[in-house]
C-alpha cells in the first residue's frame, strides 16, 4: 500500500486528486497519512482523475461494468446498406483504433443479429503488437448461434458466454457447450432478454468494462434501460441512402423529442477521414 511508502519516504505534504470510493479502503490510507503528521490536500483535478478512473468508479460504486457503445454510420445515418452490406463503413485507421479499444476492454458484447449478419471473430488484431482478446458476450434469446460460426469454432481460444432464454433447446445447449461455449440462461423473453442481468453476470466475473459493438436493436435496448455510459460514434464521409437501410439505434424509439437521450461532454476528432464523436450519456446513476 502506498500510504506506508509515503510515510517511509519522509514526505510532508500529499496532494490527492480524489478519494478512493472502494468500501474496502474507506479512507484508511488518508487517515494513516494524517496520523503520521502529513498535510493532506484533496480535490485538485478531481474531475480529470474521475474520468481517468471511470471504469473503476462505475464498477466499484454500482457493481456493474462500465459500458461503452461503439458504432459507425454513414453521413446519412446508415449502419449498413439496405442489403445488409457494411464492409467497410469506416477507414483502415478507424478500424485500427477500434482494435485498440478492444485491447483495453474486459469484454465485448453483441447480439445474435450481428453474428448472423457479419460472422465476426470479435478478437483484437493490432499491427504493432499482440493484443488482448476480450471475453465475448453474445446475446442470443433463441440460441440461433451457428455451430460453424467464427464465434463457435474459436470458443476454446477466446472465452465466450452466450446468454439465452428458457425457450432455448436443451439439445442445442449441449452441442454448443461441447464446442467450448458457456451457455447462461437469463430472465426475459427470447426477444427481450434482461440485459442488466447480463451485465451483472459480467461484473460477477470481474469484467469491469464492456465494449458494445452490436446492431441497432441491441443498442436500442441498452439505451432504453439506461445501461450505456459512454459512446464512441464514428461518422464516415459517405452517403448510401435507402429508407430500409438499418441505423445504429432502432427498436421502437421514443415518441417525443423531450424523451431523447442526451449526450454530454462531447469531443470530436478525425481518425483518418472519419469523424469520431465521444461523449457520455447524461447523468449516469453512479455520478448523481
C-alpha positions, 0 to 999 in steps of 0.5 A, spaced: 500 500 500 502 506 498 500 510 504 506 506 508 511 508 502 509 515 503 510 515 510 517 511 509 519 516 504 519 522 509 514 526 505 510 532 508 505 534 504 500 529 499 496 532 494 490 527 492 486 528 486 480 524 489 478 519 494 478 512 493 470 510 493 472 502 494 468 500 501 474 496 502 479 502 503 474 507 506 479 512 507 484 508 511 490 510 507 488 518 508 487 517 515 494 513 516 497 519 512 494 524 517 496 520 523 503 520 521 503 528 521 502 529 513 498 535 510 493 532 506 490 536 500 484 533 496 480 535 490 485 538 485 483 535 478 478 531 481 474 531 475 480 529 470 482 523 475 474 521 475 474 520 468 481 517 468 478 512 473 471 511 470 471 504 469 473 503 476 468 508 479 462 505 475 464 498 477 466 499 484 460 504 486 454 500 482 457 493 481 456 493 474 461 494 468 462 500 465 459 500 458 461 503 452 457 503 445 461 503 439 458 504 432 459 507 425 454 510 420 454 513 414 453 521 413 446 519 412 445 515 418 446 508 415 449 502 419 449 498 413 446 498 406 439 496 405 442 489 403 445 488 409 452 490 406 457 494 411 464 492 409 467 497 410 463 503 413 469 506 416 477 507 414 483 502 415 485 507 421 478 507 424 478 500 424 485 500 427 483 504 433 477 500 434 482 494 435 485 498 440 479 499 444 478 492 444 485 491 447 483 495 453 476 492 454 474 486 459 469 484 454 465 485 448 458 484 447 453 483 441 447 480 439 445 474 435 443 479 429 450 481 428 453 474 428 448 472 423 449 478 419 457 479 419 460 472 422 465 476 426 471 473 430 470 479 435 478 478 437 483 484 437 488 484 431 493 490 432 499 491 427 504 493 432 503 488 437 499 482 440 493 484 443 488 482 448 482 478 446 476 480 450 471 475 453 465 475 448 458 476 450 453 474 445 446 475 446 442 470 443 434 469 446 433 463 441 440 460 441 440 461 433 448 461 434 451 457 428 455 451 430 460 453 424 460 460 426 467 464 427 464 465 434 463 457 435 469 454 432 474 459 436 470 458 443 476 454 446 481 460 444 477 466 446 472 465 452 465 466 450 458 466 454 452 466 450 446 468 454 439 465 452 432 464 454 428 458 457 425 457 450 432 455 448 433 447 446 436 443 451 439 439 445 442 445 442 445 447 449 449 441 449 452 441 442 454 448 443 457 447 450 461 441 447 464 446 442 467 450 448 461 455 449 458 457 456 451 457 455 447 462 461 440 462 461 437 469 463 430 472 465 426 475 459 423 473 453 427 470 447 426 477 444 427 481 450 432 478 454 434 482 461 440 485 459 442 488 466 442 481 468 447 480 463 451 485 465 451 483 472 453 476 470 459 480 467 461 484 473 460 477 477 466 475 473 470 481 474 469 484 467 469 491 469 468 494 462 464 492 456 465 494 449 458 494 445 459 493 438 452 490 436 446 492 431 441 497 432 436 493 436 441 491 441 443 498 442 436 500 442 435 496 448 441 498 452 439 505 451 432 504 453 434 501 460 439 506 461 445 501 461 450 505 456 455 510 459 459 512 454 459 512 446 464 512 441 460 514 434 464 514 428 461 518 422 464 516 415 464 521 409 459 517 405 452 517 403 448 510 401 441 512 402 435 507 402 429 508 407 430 500 409 437 501 410 438 499 418 441 505 423 445 504 429 439 505 434 432 502 432 427 498 436 421 502 437 424 509 439 421 514 443 415 518 441 417 525 443 423 529 442 423 531 450 424 523 451 431 523 447 437 521 450 442 526 451 449 526 450 454 530 454 461 532 454 462 531 447 469 531 443 470 530 436 476 528 432 478 525 425 481 518 425 483 518 418 477 521 414 472 519 419 469 523 424 469 520 431 464 523 436 465 521 444 461 523 449 457 520 455 450 519 456 447 524 461 447 523 468 449 516 469 446 513 476 453 512 479 455 520 478 448 523 481 
